[in-house]
Amino acid sequence: MKLIGTLIVAAAAIWALASGPVVAQDGYAPQKVVYHINETGGDDGSGYKGALGNIRNHIKAVGKDNLDLRVVMHGDGLDLLAKARDNQQLQGLISGLKNDGVRFLVCNNTLEGRDIDAETDLFDVWPEDIVPSGVAELGKLQMEGFAYIKP
């Protein structure tokens, strides 16, 4: 009797391994991803627009319901949200991504070190968007299984 139980458990384990992860309609399994932005996007913000376009394409490929996506910004990367204050195109891109569930996380060390007021100097930043340290947040998310992407 014990042998039958062992065989059933072994068969179930083999079946689970053979079936693989649950895959989205286009062949992608659910993903946890963190995008790291810490460089300037250029005077016209084109570098930031490119990064946001990469994120949009990622969502289109995987599906917003199969994706937990965070954008961690520190250093010059906060300029993305500073430029967005006066740039409707950047505002639209950021708002659209937020509507798809993307979280934009802002480094408090950069805010304090550069004397930036998140409420008045940056676009659409809320207290829950501010993390103590951008680089520490990247490490934390990677330890939680988030894949790291540097656009």
C-alpha positions as CSV (number, residue, x, y, z in Angstrom):
1,M,0.0,0.0,0.0
2,K,2.8,2.4,0.8
3,L,4.4,1.6,-2.6
4,I,1.2,2.6,-4.4
5,G,1.1,5.9,-2.5
6,T,4.7,6.6,-3.4
7,L,4.1,5.8,-7.0
8,I,1.1,8.2,-7.1
9,V,3.1,11.0,-5.6
10,A,6.0,10.3,-8.0
11,A,3.6,10.3,-11.0
12,A,2.0,13.6,-9.9
13,A,5.5,15.2,-9.5
14,I,6.6,14.0,-13.0
15,W,3.3,15.3,-14.5
16,A,3.8,18.7,-12.7
17,L,7.3,19.0,-14.0
18,A,6.4,18.0,-17.6
19,S,3.5,20.5,-17.8
20,G,5.8,23.5,-17.1
21,P,4.7,26.9,-16.0
22,V,1.4,28.5,-16.9
23,V,1.9,30.4,-20.1
24,A,0.2,33.5,-21.5
25,Q,-1.5,33.3,-24.8
26,D,1.6,34.4,-26.7
27,G,3.9,31.9,-25.0
28,Y,5.0,34.0,-22.1
29,A,4.6,32.9,-18.5
30,P,3.8,35.5,-15.9
31,Q,6.7,37.7,-15.1
32,K,8.1,40.0,-12.4
33,V,10.3,42.6,-13.8
34,V,12.1,45.8,-12.6
35,Y,13.4,48.4,-15.0
36,H,16.3,50.5,-13.7
37,I,16.5,54.2,-14.8
38,N,19.3,56.2,-13.5
39,E,20.6,58.1,-16.5
40,T,19.6,61.3,-18.2
41,G,17.1,61.0,-21.0
42,G,18.6,63.8,-23.1
43,D,17.5,67.4,-23.4
44,D,14.4,66.4,-25.3
45,G,13.6,63.3,-23.2
46,S,14.1,61.0,-26.1
47,G,16.0,58.5,-24.0
48,Y,13.2,58.3,-21.5
49,K,10.6,58.0,-24.3
50,G,12.6,55.0,-25.6
51,A,12.7,53.4,-22.2
52,L,9.0,53.9,-21.7
53,G,8.4,52.5,-25.2
54,N,10.4,49.4,-24.2
55,I,8.1,49.0,-21.2
56,R,5.0,49.4,-23.3
57,N,6.2,46.8,-25.8
58,H,7.0,44.4,-22.8
59,I,3.4,44.8,-21.6
60,K,2.0,44.2,-25.1
61,A,4.0,41.1,-25.5
62,V,3.3,39.5,-22.1
63,G,0.0,41.0,-21.2
64,K,-0.7,43.4,-18.3
65,D,-2.4,40.6,-16.3
66,N,0.7,38.4,-16.6
67,L,3.2,41.1,-15.5
68,D,4.3,42.7,-12.2
69,L,6.4,45.6,-13.5
70,R,8.3,48.2,-11.4
71,V,10.4,51.1,-12.6
72,V,13.0,52.2,-10.1
73,M,14.5,55.6,-10.6
74,H,17.4,57.2,-8.8
75,G,20.1,59.8,-9.6
76,D,19.6,61.3,-13.0
77,G,16.7,58.9,-13.6
78,L,14.5,61.2,-11.6
79,D,14.8,63.7,-14.4
80,L,12.2,61.5,-16.2
81,L,9.5,62.7,-13.8
82,A,10.9,66.2,-13.7
83,K,10.7,66.6,-17.5
84,A,7.2,65.1,-17.4
85,R,5.9,68.0,-15.3
86,D,6.0,70.1,-18.5
87,N,5.9,67.5,-21.2
88,Q,2.4,66.2,-22.1
89,Q,3.8,63.3,-24.2
90,L,5.8,62.0,-21.3
91,Q,2.8,62.5,-19.0
92,G,0.7,60.5,-21.3
93,L,3.2,57.7,-21.6
94,I,3.7,57.5,-17.8
95,S,-0.1,57.7,-17.0
96,G,-0.8,55.0,-19.6
97,L,1.8,52.7,-18.0
98,K,0.4,53.4,-14.5
99,N,-3.1,52.5,-15.8
100,D,-1.6,49.2,-16.9
101,G,-0.3,48.5,-13.3
102,V,3.3,49.7,-13.7
103,R,4.7,51.2,-10.4
104,F,7.2,54.0,-10.7
105,L,9.4,54.0,-7.6
106,V,11.5,57.1,-6.6
107,C,14.7,57.1,-4.5
108,N,14.4,59.1,-1.3
109,N,18.2,59.4,-1.1
110,T,18.2,61.2,-4.5
111,L,15.3,63.5,-3.4
112,E,17.2,64.5,-0.2
113,G,20.6,64.7,-1.8
114,R,19.4,66.9,-4.7
115,D,16.9,68.9,-2.7
116,I,14.0,67.7,-4.9
117,D,10.4,68.1,-3.7
118,A,8.5,65.1,-5.1
119,E,5.2,66.9,-4.8
120,T,6.2,70.1,-6.7
121,D,9.2,69.1,-8.8
122,L,8.1,65.7,-10.2
123,F,5.1,64.4,-12.1
124,D,2.5,62.2,-10.3
125,V,4.6,61.0,-7.3
126,W,2.8,59.9,-4.2
127,P,4.2,59.0,-0.8
128,E,3.8,55.3,-1.5
129,D,6.0,55.7,-4.6
130,I,9.0,56.8,-2.6
131,V,11.5,54.1,-1.5
132,P,14.4,54.8,1.0
133,S,17.1,53.8,-1.5
134,G,16.8,53.1,-5.2
135,V,19.7,50.7,-5.4
136,A,18.6,48.9,-2.2
137,E,15.1,48.6,-3.8
138,L,16.7,47.0,-6.9
139,G,18.4,44.5,-4.7
140,K,15.3,43.8,-2.7
141,L,13.2,43.2,-5.8
142,Q,15.8,40.9,-7.4
143,M,15.9,38.9,-4.2
144,E,12.1,38.6,-4.5
145,G,12.5,37.1,-8.0
146,F,12.2,40.2,-10.2
147,A,14.2,40.1,-13.4
148,Y,16.4,43.2,-13.9
149,I,16.3,45.2,-17.1
150,K,18.4,48.3,-17.9
151,P,16.9,50.0,-20.9
